[in-house]
Amino acid sequence: MSGSGNGGTRPQMGWGAAGPETPAARRRRKLPTFNDLEQRAKWRIARFAHDFVSGGVGDGAPNVAHNRAAMDAVRVVPRYAIDLTGVQIKTKLFGREYSAPVGVAPMGNTGMVWPDADAILAAAAQAAGIPYVSSTVATVGMEKLAQIAPDSLWFQLYGLPGDRHRLSIDMIQRAEAVGAHALVVTLDVPMRQKRVHDVRNGLVLPFKMRPKTIFDIARAPLWAMAMLKKGQPRFRNLEKYAGDNASVGDLAAFAQQNISTGVTWDDIARFREIWPRALVLKGLQHPADAERAVSLGVDGIWVSNHGGRQFDAAPASIDTVPAIAAAVGGRAKILYDGSIRSGLDVLRTLAVGADFCFAGRAFLYAVAAIGEAGGEHQAAAFIEEIRSTFGQAGVTSVDEAQRCVTFHPNALRFDPEGNVAGTEAPRPRR
Ligand SMILES: Cc1cc2nc3c(=O)[nH]c(=O)nc-3n(C[C@H](O)[C@H](O)[C@H](O)COP(=O)(O)O)c2cc1C
């Protein structure tokens, strides 16, 4: 796939650059990390919108913190005195070449975070040459996103199990018709969870003007003006099913009543029959589930705990990657998300067994913090950081990154019965 984001030609991230500073270089200097973007997003958008992005399930979002701590615990042993003139971060996935092993994870309701965030991120992914996964509950419809990002678009499905998945199947057919390159079926939302921050904020669509909501909105005038111009976000993919005149509230209610992953292995086998391109299952954490998926002909296993948004007792996503990669043994690609905040996290994840990474909040905070240029900012940051981190670790390709020497003390090891037998699994060697 083509794209201007080839890591081999990207300029430096703002250090040591001569001449007048461009607006993009200034943003890179002022907002060099995930934390900078989150802080700025927090100040710029309504509090309830920030809480919606940052939050997990229970108080203090313990699984979000767990994902981060587990990622930080992964050590990669660098090798030096290596010829780095040919460092290359391009990689192939499902028959397409991407400019870096990172993409935009599916995120629903992003229109509440910044108007047209889906379109901004899709355009940035297309320009950078990386994948963009559109959510079932996107606030820009898949038909429009396909025009914006023909080379990058994937589609993520939440099951709509009513009437033997009639609507799921219609969505799959729409995704095929618009040219989505992969179908990602999310399994880790079998039931809606009580996300306590959203409950406390009374987060519903359309926004209900409670005193707290009005206060939140008044504190974020830029966000409020942008939202006013655009109107309240709508779940565009569902308009076809909820009726032509469905209001914002009708669409939200339709999503609440009809979406449940309620997806069984039989359903996955059916989806496999009708979907002709790459099929990925998202949210797996047990090697036996990954093996079952492979036996049904799935092309990708996406290891994830939904960014810590569903189940506070779940293992950190990174800690199940080695066991799943070993169980899959190269029969399907290993995709990963969970606290990917920098190029270093991408390297760590490849090094413990993944083939490709996705980031959610890193991209969405960038849009919340910067607006229109946020997607491009974050894609460029990842590309530059992956390249420089590869060089620092002494690897010149994704393939070599997957052979790095690592220390991953909390990686889960499973016994043949599928029980956790301990930690620190042997690294899968390729
Ligand atoms: C605001 C938000 C909305 C999300 N919506 C969806 C969704 O609609 N479908 C889905 O499969 N995952 C969804 N996710 C989960 C992401 O795809 C991904 O698993 C997670 O964000 C990865 O963790 P990270 O944010 O730490 O990178 C959402 C995540 C966020 C932050």
The ligand as an SDF file (V2000), in Angstrom:
LIG
                    3D

 31 33  0  0  0  0  0  0  0  0999 V2000
  -13.1800    5.6910   23.4210 C   0  0  0  0  0  0  0  0  0  0  0  0
  -12.9990    4.2370   23.0640 C   0  0  0  0  0  0  0  0  0  0  0  0
  -13.9880    3.5840   22.3480 C   0  0  0  0  0  0  0  0  0  0  0  0
  -13.8200    2.2360   22.0060 C   0  0  0  0  0  0  0  0  0  0  0  0
  -14.7630    1.6240   21.2070 N   0  0  0  0  0  0  0  0  0  0  0  0
  -14.5380    0.3810   20.7400 C   0  0  0  0  0  0  0  0  0  0  0  0
  -15.4190   -0.1990   19.7890 C   0  0  0  0  0  0  0  0  0  0  0  0
  -16.3940    0.4060   19.3530 O   0  0  0  0  0  0  0  0  0  0  0  0
  -15.1200   -1.4650   19.3580 N   0  0  0  0  0  0  0  0  0  0  0  0
  -14.0380   -2.1710   19.8070 C   0  0  0  0  0  0  0  0  0  0  0  0
  -13.8180   -3.3160   19.3880 O   0  0  0  0  0  0  0  0  0  0  0  0
  -13.1800   -1.6190   20.6880 N   0  0  0  0  0  0  0  0  0  0  0  0
  -13.3970   -0.3720   21.1600 C   0  0  0  0  0  0  0  0  0  0  0  0
  -12.4970    0.2050   22.0190 N   0  0  0  0  0  0  0  0  0  0  0  0
  -11.2870   -0.5400   22.4180 C   0  0  0  0  0  0  0  0  0  0  0  0
  -10.1330   -0.2810   21.4440 C   0  0  0  0  0  0  0  0  0  0  0  0
  -10.3890   -0.8700   20.1970 O   0  0  0  0  0  0  0  0  0  0  0  0
   -8.8220   -0.8790   21.9700 C   0  0  0  0  0  0  0  0  0  0  0  0
   -9.0300   -2.2250   22.3050 O   0  0  0  0  0  0  0  0  0  0  0  0
   -8.2580   -0.1050   23.1740 C   0  0  0  0  0  0  0  0  0  0  0  0
   -8.5180    1.2650   23.0720 O   0  0  0  0  0  0  0  0  0  0  0  0
   -6.7450   -0.3550   23.2610 C   0  0  0  0  0  0  0  0  0  0  0  0
   -6.1860    0.2290   24.3690 O   0  0  0  0  0  0  0  0  0  0  0  0
   -5.4700    1.6780   24.3670 P   0  0  0  0  0  0  0  0  0  0  0  0
   -6.5860    2.6850   24.3160 O   0  0  0  0  0  0  0  0  0  0  0  0
   -4.7440    1.6700   25.6520 O   0  0  0  0  0  0  0  0  0  0  0  0
   -4.5940    1.7550   23.1480 O   0  0  0  0  0  0  0  0  0  0  0  0
  -12.6630    1.5330   22.3970 C   0  0  0  0  0  0  0  0  0  0  0  0
  -11.6710    2.2140   23.1290 C   0  0  0  0  0  0  0  0  0  0  0  0
  -11.8230    3.5440   23.4430 C   0  0  0  0  0  0  0  0  0  0  0  0
  -10.7190    4.2570   24.1880 C   0  0  0  0  0  0  0  0  0  0  0  0
  1  2  1  0
  2  3  1  0
  2 30  2  0
  3  4  2  0
  4  5  1  0
  4 28  1  0
  5  6  2  0
  6  7  1  0
  6 13  1  0
  7  8  2  0
  7  9  1  0
  9 10  1  0
 10 11  2  0
 10 12  1  0
 12 13  2  0
 13 14  1  0
 14 15  1  0
 14 28  1  0
 15 16  1  0
 16 17  1  0
 16 18  1  0
 18 19  1  0
 18 20  1  0
 20 21  1  0
 20 22  1  0
 22 23  1  0
 23 24  1  0
 24 25  2  0
 24 26  1  0
 24 27  1  0
 28 29  2  0
 29 30  1  0
 30 31  1  0
M  END
$$$$
